[in-house]
Amino acid sequence: MIICIDVGNTNIKYAVFDGDALKFSFRVATDLKKTSDEYGTQLKTMLALNAVSEQDITGGIFSSVVPSLDYTLEHMLRMYLHVSPKQVGPGIKTGLKIRTDNAKEVGADRVINNVAAIKKYGCGKPMIIVDFGTATTFNVIKDNEFIGGVIAPGIKGSLDSLVSGTAKLPRVEIEAPKSVIATNTVTNMQAGIVFGFAGLVEYIVKKIKKELASAEVFTIATGGFSEVMAHETKCIDIVDKMLTLNGLKYLYDLNLEEEK
């Protein structure tokens, strides 16, 4: 079995694959203060709950946009699972052609999503991958190459900013209210966040399609709020919340073959 870990600014997502089949997945909050032992204890608990022993894990790979946790997670995997994990970064083979000004600036999570989208959905059409994470990112794929994209504020971060910057606005669940003409504070805020970001997504996708000069664009949504947003927009063709973790598994296999 192979363990794949995606370290984000808000959450750390884990997946265990048995061959090509997903055995189970889970997520925990990203916490810079936690030690390797604390992350290791969490992981051992989840393995036990899913009837997987540490000895069943024979390899691992992780990606991270939080450099200060890289050593913590690598040390945890070595100490608790006795595997030497691969890390997505310089030196790892991805097969992705990056046509941006500086390929080194492209985050590991974006690289993985692009690779996974091409591997799973590549059909000759241009693609847009919208990742609703800590930031809302738009990746544009043309001719199976990453040609650029957009980084916008994240949904949760925008709500957190609204709440922390005001004295009386409460923290609310991120879900669509029944009407955009809201009648209380909670639904007013929900309308602004959900419908506001739906409008942002619709407009940016429209602009991208115009610049690509193609209406035949396949749009994939991933990330924590992808299902909520896909329900409120007409420009998303499919929701794939496992895109990043499946991409990590593909990169693990790809680099394992290179080593043989």
LUMMIRO-592129 format. One record per residue (C-alpha): residue number from 1; residue in one letter; x, y, z. Coordinates in steps of 0.25 Angstrom, whole numbers, padded with zeros to 4 digits, m for minus. Layout:
residues N
<k = NUM r = A xx = X yy = Y zz = Z>
...
This chain:
residues 260
<k = 1 r = M xx = 0000 yy = 0000 zz = 0000>
<k = 2 r = I xx = 0004 yy = 0014 zz = m0003>
<k = 3 r = I xx = 0002 yy = 0027 zz = 0006>
<k = 4 r = C xx = 0000 yy = 0040 zz = m0001>
<k = 5 r = I xx = m0001 yy = 0053 zz = 0007>
<k = 6 r = D xx = m0004 yy = 0067 zz = 0002>
<k = 7 r = V xx = 0000 yy = 0078 zz = 0012>
<k = 8 r = G xx = m0008 yy = 0090 zz = 0010>
<k = 9 r = N xx = m0009 yy = 0103 zz = 0017>
<k = 10 r = T xx = m0022 yy = 0100 zz = 0024>
<k = 11 r = N xx = m0023 yy = 0084 zz = 0023>
<k = 12 r = I xx = m0014 yy = 0072 zz = 0022>
<k = 13 r = K xx = m0020 yy = 0062 zz = 0013>
<k = 14 r = Y xx = m0016 yy = 0047 zz = 0014>
<k = 15 r = A xx = m0020 yy = 0035 zz = 0005>
<k = 16 r = V xx = m0016 yy = 0021 zz = 0005>
<k = 17 r = F xx = m0016 yy = 0013 zz = m0008>
<k = 18 r = D xx = m0016 yy = m0002 zz = m0009>
<k = 19 r = G xx = m0011 yy = m0003 zz = m0024>
<k = 20 r = D xx = m0019 yy = 0006 zz = m0032>
<k = 21 r = A xx = m0031 yy = 0005 zz = m0022>
<k = 22 r = L xx = m0033 yy = 0016 zz = m0011>
<k = 23 r = K xx = m0033 yy = 0009 zz = 0002>
<k = 24 r = F xx = m0037 yy = 0021 zz = 0010>
<k = 25 r = S xx = m0035 yy = 0036 zz = 0011>
<k = 26 r = F xx = m0036 yy = 0046 zz = 0022>
<k = 27 r = R xx = m0032 yy = 0061 zz = 0026>
<k = 28 r = V xx = m0027 yy = 0068 zz = 0038>
<k = 29 r = A xx = m0025 yy = 0083 zz = 0041>
<k = 30 r = T xx = m0011 yy = 0088 zz = 0037>
<k = 31 r = D xx = m0004 yy = 0092 zz = 0050>
<k = 32 r = L xx = 0010 yy = 0097 zz = 0050>
<k = 33 r = K xx = 0012 yy = 0095 zz = 0065>
<k = 34 r = K xx = 0010 yy = 0080 zz = 0064>
<k = 35 r = T xx = 0021 yy = 0070 zz = 0065>
<k = 36 r = S xx = 0025 yy = 0058 zz = 0057>
<k = 37 r = D xx = 0020 yy = 0050 zz = 0069>
<k = 38 r = E xx = 0006 yy = 0057 zz = 0069>
<k = 39 r = Y xx = 0004 yy = 0055 zz = 0054>
<k = 40 r = G xx = 0009 yy = 0041 zz = 0055>
<k = 41 r = T xx = m0001 yy = 0038 zz = 0066>
<k = 42 r = Q xx = m0012 yy = 0043 zz = 0058>
<k = 43 r = L xx = m0008 yy = 0035 zz = 0046>
<k = 44 r = K xx = m0006 yy = 0022 zz = 0054>
<k = 45 r = T xx = m0020 yy = 0024 zz = 0059>
<k = 46 r = M xx = m0026 yy = 0026 zz = 0045>
<k = 47 r = L xx = m0019 yy = 0014 zz = 0040>
<k = 48 r = A xx = m0024 yy = 0005 zz = 0052>
<k = 49 r = L xx = m0038 yy = 0010 zz = 0049>
<k = 50 r = N xx = m0037 yy = 0005 zz = 0035>
<k = 51 r = A xx = m0031 yy = m0008 zz = 0038>
<k = 52 r = V xx = m0017 yy = m0004 zz = 0032>
<k = 53 r = S xx = m0004 yy = m0007 zz = 0039>
<k = 54 r = E xx = 0008 yy = 0001 zz = 0038>
<k = 55 r = Q xx = 0015 yy = m0011 zz = 0032>
<k = 56 r = D xx = 0005 yy = m0011 zz = 0020>
<k = 57 r = I xx = 0010 yy = 0003 zz = 0016>
<k = 58 r = T xx = 0022 yy = 0001 zz = 0006>
<k = 59 r = G xx = 0024 yy = 0015 zz = 0001>
<k = 60 r = G xx = 0020 yy = 0029 zz = 0001>
<k = 61 r = I xx = 0019 yy = 0042 zz = m0006>
<k = 62 r = F xx = 0016 yy = 0056 zz = m0001>
<k = 63 r = S xx = 0014 yy = 0070 zz = m0006>
<k = 64 r = S xx = 0014 yy = 0083 zz = 0002>
<k = 65 r = V xx = 0012 yy = 0098 zz = 0001>
<k = 66 r = V xx = 0016 yy = 0099 zz = 0016>
<k = 67 r = P xx = 0031 yy = 0098 zz = 0016>
<k = 68 r = S xx = 0032 yy = 0098 zz = 0031>
<k = 69 r = L xx = 0025 yy = 0085 zz = 0032>
<k = 70 r = D xx = 0033 yy = 0078 zz = 0021>
<k = 71 r = Y xx = 0043 yy = 0072 zz = 0031>
<k = 72 r = T xx = 0032 yy = 0069 zz = 0041>
<k = 73 r = L xx = 0024 yy = 0060 zz = 0031>
<k = 74 r = E xx = 0036 yy = 0054 zz = 0025>
<k = 75 r = H xx = 0042 yy = 0050 zz = 0039>
<k = 76 r = M xx = 0028 yy = 0045 zz = 0043>
<k = 77 r = L xx = 0027 yy = 0036 zz = 0031>
<k = 78 r = R xx = 0041 yy = 0030 zz = 0034>
<k = 79 r = M xx = 0039 yy = 0028 zz = 0048>
<k = 80 r = Y xx = 0025 yy = 0023 zz = 0049>
<k = 81 r = L xx = 0023 yy = 0016 zz = 0035>
<k = 82 r = H xx = 0038 yy = 0013 zz = 0032>
<k = 83 r = V xx = 0037 yy = 0018 zz = 0018>
<k = 84 r = S xx = 0046 yy = 0028 zz = 0011>
<k = 85 r = P xx = 0036 yy = 0037 zz = 0004>
<k = 86 r = K xx = 0037 yy = 0044 zz = m0009>
<k = 87 r = Q xx = 0034 yy = 0059 zz = m0009>
<k = 88 r = V xx = 0028 yy = 0067 zz = m0020>
<k = 89 r = G xx = 0038 yy = 0077 zz = m0024>
<k = 90 r = P xx = 0052 yy = 0079 zz = m0031>
<k = 91 r = G xx = 0057 yy = 0066 zz = m0036>
<k = 92 r = I xx = 0044 yy = 0058 zz = m0037>
<k = 93 r = K xx = 0039 yy = 0055 zz = m0051>
<k = 94 r = T xx = 0025 yy = 0060 zz = m0054>
<k = 95 r = G xx = 0024 yy = 0060 zz = m0069>
<k = 96 r = L xx = 0017 yy = 0073 zz = m0069>
<k = 97 r = K xx = 0022 yy = 0084 zz = m0078>
<k = 98 r = I xx = 0020 yy = 0098 zz = m0072>
<k = 99 r = R xx = 0019 yy = 0110 zz = m0081>
<k = 100 r = T xx = 0020 yy = 0121 zz = m0070>
<k = 101 r = D xx = 0030 yy = 0132 zz = m0068>
<k = 102 r = N xx = 0036 yy = 0124 zz = m0056>
<k = 103 r = A xx = 0033 yy = 0110 zz = m0055>
<k = 104 r = K xx = 0040 yy = 0110 zz = m0041>
<k = 105 r = E xx = 0029 yy = 0119 zz = m0036>
<k = 106 r = V xx = 0018 yy = 0109 zz = m0039>
<k = 107 r = G xx = 0013 yy = 0102 zz = m0026>
<k = 108 r = A xx = 0014 yy = 0087 zz = m0024>
<k = 109 r = D xx = m0001 yy = 0086 zz = m0022>
<k = 110 r = R xx = m0004 yy = 0093 zz = m0036>
<k = 111 r = V xx = 0006 yy = 0084 zz = m0043>
<k = 112 r = I xx = 0000 yy = 0071 zz = m0037>
<k = 113 r = N xx = m0014 yy = 0076 zz = m0041>
<k = 114 r = N xx = m0010 yy = 0079 zz = m0055>
<k = 115 r = V xx = m0003 yy = 0065 zz = m0056>
<k = 116 r = A xx = m0015 yy = 0058 zz = m0051>
<k = 117 r = A xx = m0025 yy = 0065 zz = m0060>
<k = 118 r = I xx = m0017 yy = 0062 zz = m0072>
<k = 119 r = K xx = m0015 yy = 0048 zz = m0068>
<k = 120 r = K xx = m0030 yy = 0046 zz = m0065>
<k = 121 r = Y xx = m0037 yy = 0055 zz = m0074>
<k = 122 r = G xx = m0028 yy = 0059 zz = m0085>
<k = 123 r = C xx = m0036 yy = 0058 zz = m0098>
<k = 124 r = G xx = m0030 yy = 0069 zz = m0107>
<k = 125 r = K xx = m0039 yy = 0080 zz = m0101>
<k = 126 r = P xx = m0033 yy = 0092 zz = m0093>
<k = 127 r = M xx = m0036 yy = 0090 zz = m0078>
<k = 128 r = I xx = m0038 yy = 0099 zz = m0066>
<k = 129 r = I xx = m0035 yy = 0093 zz = m0052>
<k = 130 r = V xx = m0042 yy = 0101 zz = m0041>
<k = 131 r = D xx = m0037 yy = 0098 zz = m0028>
<k = 132 r = F xx = m0045 yy = 0103 zz = m0016>
<k = 133 r = G xx = m0034 yy = 0103 zz = m0005>
<k = 134 r = T xx = m0028 yy = 0113 zz = 0004>
<k = 135 r = A xx = m0027 yy = 0121 zz = m0009>
<k = 136 r = T xx = m0036 yy = 0119 zz = m0021>
<k = 137 r = T xx = m0027 yy = 0116 zz = m0033>
<k = 138 r = F xx = m0030 yy = 0114 zz = m0047>
<k = 139 r = N xx = m0020 yy = 0106 zz = m0056>
<k = 140 r = V xx = m0021 yy = 0106 zz = m0071>
<k = 141 r = I xx = m0017 yy = 0094 zz = m0079>
<k = 142 r = K xx = m0015 yy = 0095 zz = m0094>
<k = 143 r = D xx = m0009 yy = 0084 zz = m0103>
<k = 144 r = N xx = m0006 yy = 0077 zz = m0090>
<k = 145 r = E xx = 0003 yy = 0088 zz = m0085>
<k = 146 r = F xx = 0001 yy = 0098 zz = m0073>
<k = 147 r = I xx = 0000 yy = 0111 zz = m0080>
<k = 148 r = G xx = m0004 yy = 0120 zz = m0067>
<k = 149 r = G xx = m0015 yy = 0123 zz = m0059>
<k = 150 r = V xx = m0021 yy = 0132 zz = m0047>
<k = 151 r = I xx = m0020 yy = 0132 zz = m0032>
<k = 152 r = A xx = m0031 yy = 0138 zz = m0025>
<k = 153 r = P xx = m0035 yy = 0139 zz = m0010>
<k = 154 r = G xx = m0040 yy = 0127 zz = m0004>
<k = 155 r = I xx = m0055 yy = 0125 zz = 0001>
<k = 156 r = K xx = m0052 yy = 0122 zz = 0016>
<k = 157 r = G xx = m0041 yy = 0132 zz = 0017>
<k = 158 r = S xx = m0050 yy = 0143 zz = 0011>
<k = 159 r = L xx = m0061 yy = 0139 zz = 0021>
<k = 160 r = D xx = m0050 yy = 0139 zz = 0033>
<k = 161 r = S xx = m0046 yy = 0153 zz = 0028>
<k = 162 r = L xx = m0060 yy = 0158 zz = 0028>
<k = 163 r = V xx = m0063 yy = 0153 zz = 0042>
<k = 164 r = S xx = m0050 yy = 0157 zz = 0048>
<k = 165 r = G xx = m0050 yy = 0171 zz = 0042>
<k = 166 r = T xx = m0064 yy = 0174 zz = 0048>
<k = 167 r = A xx = m0070 yy = 0175 zz = 0062>
<k = 168 r = K xx = m0083 yy = 0169 zz = 0060>
<k = 169 r = L xx = m0083 yy = 0159 zz = 0048>
<k = 170 r = P xx = m0084 yy = 0145 zz = 0053>
<k = 171 r = R xx = m0077 yy = 0133 zz = 0047>
<k = 172 r = V xx = m0086 yy = 0125 zz = 0038>
<k = 173 r = E xx = m0087 yy = 0112 zz = 0030>
<k = 174 r = I xx = m0082 yy = 0113 zz = 0016>
<k = 175 r = E xx = m0095 yy = 0109 zz = 0009>
<k = 176 r = A xx = m0104 yy = 0115 zz = m0001>
<k = 177 r = P xx = m0117 yy = 0122 zz = 0005>
<k = 178 r = K xx = m0130 yy = 0120 zz = m0002>
<k = 179 r = S xx = m0130 yy = 0134 zz = m0008>
<k = 180 r = V xx = m0120 yy = 0144 zz = m0012>
<k = 181 r = I xx = m0129 yy = 0155 zz = m0005>
<k = 182 r = A xx = m0126 yy = 0151 zz = 0009>
<k = 183 r = T xx = m0134 yy = 0155 zz = 0021>
<k = 184 r = N xx = m0125 yy = 0153 zz = 0033>
<k = 185 r = T xx = m0110 yy = 0155 zz = 0036>
<k = 186 r = V xx = m0106 yy = 0140 zz = 0034>
<k = 187 r = T xx = m0113 yy = 0138 zz = 0020>
<k = 188 r = N xx = m0108 yy = 0152 zz = 0016>
<k = 189 r = M xx = m0093 yy = 0147 zz = 0019>
<k = 190 r = Q xx = m0096 yy = 0134 zz = 0012>
<k = 191 r = A xx = m0101 yy = 0140 zz = 0000>
<k = 192 r = G xx = m0090 yy = 0150 zz = m0001>
<k = 193 r = I xx = m0079 yy = 0138 zz = 0000>
<k = 194 r = V xx = m0086 yy = 0127 zz = m0008>
<k = 195 r = F xx = m0092 yy = 0135 zz = m0019>
<k = 196 r = G xx = m0081 yy = 0145 zz = m0019>
<k = 197 r = F xx = m0071 yy = 0134 zz = m0022>
<k = 198 r = A xx = m0080 yy = 0128 zz = m0032>
<k = 199 r = G xx = m0080 yy = 0141 zz = m0040>
<k = 200 r = L xx = m0064 yy = 0141 zz = m0039>
<k = 201 r = V xx = m0063 yy = 0127 zz = m0044>
<k = 202 r = E xx = m0073 yy = 0129 zz = m0055>
<k = 203 r = Y xx = m0066 yy = 0142 zz = m0060>
<k = 204 r = I xx = m0052 yy = 0137 zz = m0059>
<k = 205 r = V xx = m0055 yy = 0124 zz = m0067>
<k = 206 r = K xx = m0063 yy = 0133 zz = m0077>
<k = 207 r = K xx = m0050 yy = 0142 zz = m0079>
<k = 208 r = I xx = m0041 yy = 0130 zz = m0080>
<k = 209 r = K xx = m0050 yy = 0123 zz = m0091>
<k = 210 r = K xx = m0050 yy = 0136 zz = m0098>
<k = 211 r = E xx = m0035 yy = 0137 zz = m0098>
<k = 212 r = L xx = m0033 yy = 0123 zz = m0102>
<k = 213 r = A xx = m0043 yy = 0126 zz = m0113>
<k = 214 r = S xx = m0050 yy = 0113 zz = m0110>
<k = 215 r = A xx = m0064 yy = 0109 zz = m0105>
<k = 216 r = E xx = m0059 yy = 0095 zz = m0104>
<k = 217 r = V xx = m0053 yy = 0096 zz = m0091>
<k = 218 r = F xx = m0054 yy = 0085 zz = m0080>
<k = 219 r = T xx = m0055 yy = 0091 zz = m0066>
<k = 220 r = I xx = m0051 yy = 0082 zz = m0053>
<k = 221 r = A xx = m0054 yy = 0087 zz = m0039>
<k = 222 r = T xx = m0046 yy = 0081 zz = m0027>
<k = 223 r = G xx = m0044 yy = 0085 zz = m0013>
<k = 224 r = G xx = m0052 yy = 0087 zz = 0000>
<k = 225 r = F xx = m0063 yy = 0096 zz = m0006>
<k = 226 r = S xx = m0064 yy = 0090 zz = m0020>
<k = 227 r = E xx = m0077 yy = 0083 zz = m0018>
<k = 228 r = V xx = m0084 yy = 0096 zz = m0012>
<k = 229 r = M xx = m0079 yy = 0105 zz = m0024>
<k = 230 r = A xx = m0082 yy = 0095 zz = m0035>
<k = 231 r = H xx = m0096 yy = 0095 zz = m0030>
<k = 232 r = E xx = m0097 yy = 0110 zz = m0032>
<k = 233 r = T xx = m0090 yy = 0111 zz = m0045>
<k = 234 r = K xx = m0092 yy = 0106 zz = m0060>
<k = 235 r = C xx = m0077 yy = 0106 zz = m0064>
<k = 236 r = I xx = m0072 yy = 0094 zz = m0056>
<k = 237 r = D xx = m0073 yy = 0081 zz = m0064>
<k = 238 r = I xx = m0069 yy = 0071 zz = m0053>
<k = 239 r = V xx = m0065 yy = 0071 zz = m0038>
<k = 240 r = D xx = m0053 yy = 0063 zz = m0034>
<k = 241 r = K xx = m0049 yy = 0065 zz = m0019>
<k = 242 r = M xx = m0039 yy = 0054 zz = m0020>
<k = 243 r = L xx = m0031 yy = 0060 zz = m0032>
<k = 244 r = T xx = m0019 yy = 0064 zz = m0024>
<k = 245 r = L xx = m0017 yy = 0051 zz = m0016>
<k = 246 r = N xx = m0019 yy = 0043 zz = m0029>
<k = 247 r = G xx = m0009 yy = 0052 zz = m0036>
<k = 248 r = L xx = 0001 yy = 0049 zz = m0024>
<k = 249 r = K xx = m0001 yy = 0034 zz = m0026>
<k = 250 r = Y xx = 0001 yy = 0035 zz = m0041>
<k = 251 r = L xx = 0014 yy = 0043 zz = m0039>
<k = 252 r = Y xx = 0019 yy = 0032 zz = m0029>
<k = 253 r = D xx = 0017 yy = 0021 zz = m0039>
<k = 254 r = L xx = 0023 yy = 0030 zz = m0050>
<k = 255 r = N xx = 0036 yy = 0032 zz = m0042>
<k = 256 r = L xx = 0036 yy = 0018 zz = m0037>
<k = 257 r = E xx = 0037 yy = 0013 zz = m0052>
<k = 258 r = E xx = 0048 yy = 0023 zz = m0054>
<k = 259 r = E xx = 0056 yy = 0017 zz = m0043>
<k = 260 r = K xx = 0056 yy = 0003 zz = m0049>
